[in-house]
Amino acid sequence: MITKPDPADRYLNLATKRFSELGFHGVSLALVAKDAGVTKQAVLHYFRSKERLYGEVLNRLAGRLLAEIDAIKAPTPSARLIAYFEAYAATAISTPQDARLVVRALLDSDAQARSWPIRPYLDRLMDLAMQTPRWQNASRVEALAGLYQLIGAIQYFAISAPTLSGMYGNAIFDDLESALSADLRQIIQDFAQAH
């Protein structure tokens, strides 16, 4: 028996791609509908507004990120953080859609938002960091600042990779990627382990 794909899931996948590329303000429901080959009303039927569609895209993103943290099995919190961020960096560089979405979520939301879908992800990482010798005596604010810098370094390279490749060519970009990957590994190690 062949099951028909869920239209809402299809619209979410298309919206995820568009919000990742263009951000909240660059995407319209009409654009998502055009990508899906349906009317704007068909998308509205499932999500009622662009804000709800974006919220659901970010909720799915947060769910994926939390699942990735939970999937890491390591003997210590430090080893778990290192394994998570090494995997995150590799994935962000090879397929930067989620990295761009995290950046978009942080840039596109305003201080009056009613929902913060990315917050549970950041909170989980803070909780894990606070269990490491490096961060156990730090405040949550200090741990968040460190995480923010680490996530930012990974995301910045991931989302700028196509531009750098175009600017300098594939050969130089490949060398740059190798050098930055080594630097990122060291930054991840420094973040997760006591000095």
C-alpha positions as CSV (number, residue, x, y, z in Angstrom):
1,M,0.0,0.0,0.0
2,I,1.4,3.4,-1.1
3,T,0.8,6.2,1.4
4,K,0.4,9.7,0.0
5,P,2.9,12.2,1.5
6,D,1.5,14.6,4.1
7,P,0.9,18.0,2.4
8,A,1.8,19.8,5.7
9,D,5.1,18.0,5.9
10,R,5.9,18.8,2.3
11,Y,5.1,22.5,2.9
12,L,7.3,22.5,6.0
13,N,10.2,21.0,4.0
14,L,9.9,23.7,1.3
15,A,9.5,26.4,3.9
16,T,12.5,25.2,5.8
17,K,14.6,25.5,2.6
18,R,13.3,29.0,1.9
19,F,13.5,30.4,5.4
20,S,17.1,29.0,5.6
21,E,18.0,30.9,2.4
22,L,16.0,34.1,2.8
23,G,15.0,34.5,6.5
24,F,11.6,35.3,7.8
25,H,11.3,38.6,6.1
26,G,12.4,37.3,2.7
27,V,9.8,34.6,2.5
28,S,6.1,34.9,1.8
29,L,3.4,32.3,1.9
30,A,2.9,32.9,-1.8
31,L,6.5,31.9,-2.4
32,V,6.1,28.6,-0.4
33,A,2.8,27.9,-2.2
34,K,4.5,28.6,-5.6
35,D,7.3,26.1,-4.7
36,A,4.7,23.5,-3.7
37,G,2.6,24.1,-6.8
38,V,-0.5,25.0,-4.8
39,T,-2.4,28.0,-3.8
40,K,-1.5,30.2,-0.9
41,Q,-4.8,29.1,0.7
42,A,-3.7,25.5,0.7
43,V,-0.7,26.5,2.8
44,L,-2.8,28.7,5.0
45,H,-5.2,25.7,5.6
46,Y,-2.4,23.9,7.5
47,F,-0.5,26.8,9.2
48,R,-2.9,29.8,9.3
49,S,-0.1,32.4,9.0
50,K,3.5,32.9,8.0
51,E,4.4,33.3,11.7
52,R,2.9,29.9,12.5
53,L,4.7,28.3,9.5
54,Y,8.0,29.8,10.6
55,G,7.4,28.7,14.2
56,E,6.8,25.1,13.1
57,V,10.0,25.2,10.9
58,L,11.9,26.4,14.0
59,N,10.3,23.8,16.3
60,R,11.3,21.0,13.9
61,L,14.8,22.4,13.8
62,A,15.0,22.5,17.6
63,G,13.7,18.9,17.7
64,R,16.4,17.8,15.3
65,L,19.2,19.6,17.2
66,L,18.0,18.2,20.5
67,A,17.8,14.7,19.0
68,E,21.4,15.1,17.8
69,I,22.6,16.0,21.3
70,D,20.7,13.0,22.8
71,A,22.1,10.6,20.2
72,I,25.7,11.3,21.4
73,K,26.8,8.5,23.7
74,A,30.0,9.3,25.4
75,P,31.5,8.4,28.9
76,T,31.7,12.0,30.2
77,P,29.9,15.3,29.6
78,S,33.2,16.8,28.1
79,A,33.5,13.9,25.7
80,R,29.8,14.2,24.8
81,L,30.2,18.0,24.1
82,I,33.3,17.4,22.0
83,A,31.6,14.6,20.0
84,Y,28.4,16.7,19.5
85,F,30.2,19.8,18.3
86,E,32.6,17.9,16.0
87,A,29.6,16.2,14.4
88,Y,27.7,19.6,14.3
89,A,30.7,21.3,12.6
90,A,31.1,18.6,10.0
91,T,27.4,18.6,9.2
92,A,27.1,22.4,9.2
93,I,29.9,22.6,6.7
94,S,28.7,19.9,4.4
95,T,24.9,20.8,4.6
96,P,24.6,24.3,6.1
97,Q,20.7,24.6,6.0
98,D,20.3,24.0,9.8
99,A,23.2,26.3,10.6
100,R,21.6,29.0,8.5
101,L,18.3,28.4,10.2
102,V,19.8,28.8,13.7
103,V,21.3,32.1,12.6
104,R,18.0,33.2,11.1
105,A,16.1,32.2,14.3
106,L,18.5,34.4,16.3
107,L,18.4,37.3,13.8
108,D,14.7,37.3,12.8
109,S,13.1,37.0,16.2
110,D,12.4,40.1,18.1
111,A,12.5,40.7,21.8
112,Q,8.7,40.5,22.0
113,A,8.4,37.0,20.5
114,R,5.9,34.7,22.3
115,S,7.9,31.6,21.5
116,W,11.6,30.8,21.4
117,P,12.0,27.4,19.7
118,I,15.8,27.5,19.8
119,R,16.0,28.1,23.5
120,P,15.6,24.5,24.6
121,Y,18.5,23.6,22.4
122,L,20.7,26.3,23.9
123,D,19.5,25.4,27.4
124,R,20.4,21.7,26.8
125,L,23.9,22.6,25.7
126,M,24.3,24.9,28.7
127,D,23.2,22.2,31.0
128,L,25.7,19.8,29.5
129,A,28.5,22.3,29.6
130,M,27.8,23.1,33.2
131,Q,28.5,19.4,34.0
132,T,32.0,19.6,32.7
133,P,35.0,20.5,34.8
134,R,35.7,23.5,32.6
135,W,32.3,25.1,33.2
136,Q,31.0,23.6,36.5
137,N,31.9,26.7,38.6
138,A,30.9,29.2,35.9
139,S,27.6,31.0,35.8
140,R,25.0,30.0,33.2
141,V,25.7,33.4,31.5
142,E,29.4,32.6,31.1
143,A,28.5,29.1,29.7
144,L,26.0,30.7,27.3
145,A,28.6,33.2,26.2
146,G,31.1,30.4,25.5
147,L,28.5,28.3,23.7
148,Y,27.4,31.3,21.6
149,Q,31.0,32.0,20.5
150,L,31.5,28.3,19.6
151,I,28.3,27.9,17.7
152,G,28.9,31.3,16.0
153,A,32.3,30.2,14.8
154,I,31.0,27.0,13.3
155,Q,28.0,28.7,11.7
156,Y,29.9,31.6,10.3
157,F,32.2,29.4,8.3
158,A,29.4,27.0,7.3
159,I,27.1,29.7,5.9
160,S,30.0,31.7,4.2
161,A,31.6,28.6,2.6
162,P,29.8,29.0,-0.8
163,T,31.0,32.7,-1.0
164,L,34.5,31.9,0.0
165,S,34.7,29.0,-2.5
166,G,33.5,31.4,-5.3
167,M,35.8,34.1,-4.2
168,Y,39.0,32.1,-3.9
169,G,38.3,29.0,-6.0
170,N,37.9,25.4,-5.0
171,A,41.6,24.6,-4.4
172,I,42.2,27.4,-2.0
173,F,38.8,26.8,-0.4
174,D,39.7,23.2,0.2
175,D,42.9,24.2,1.9
176,L,41.0,26.8,4.0
177,E,38.4,24.3,5.0
178,S,41.1,21.9,6.2
179,A,42.8,24.7,8.2
180,L,39.6,25.9,9.7
181,S,38.4,22.4,10.5
182,A,41.6,21.9,12.5
183,D,41.1,25.3,14.2
184,L,37.4,24.4,15.0
185,R,38.5,21.1,16.6
186,Q,40.9,23.0,18.8
187,I,38.2,25.5,19.8
188,I,35.8,22.7,20.6
189,Q,38.4,20.9,22.7
190,D,39.2,24.2,24.5
191,F,35.5,24.8,25.2
192,A,34.8,21.4,26.6
193,Q,37.9,20.7,28.6
194,A,39.4,22.3,31.7
195,H,42.4,24.6,31.2
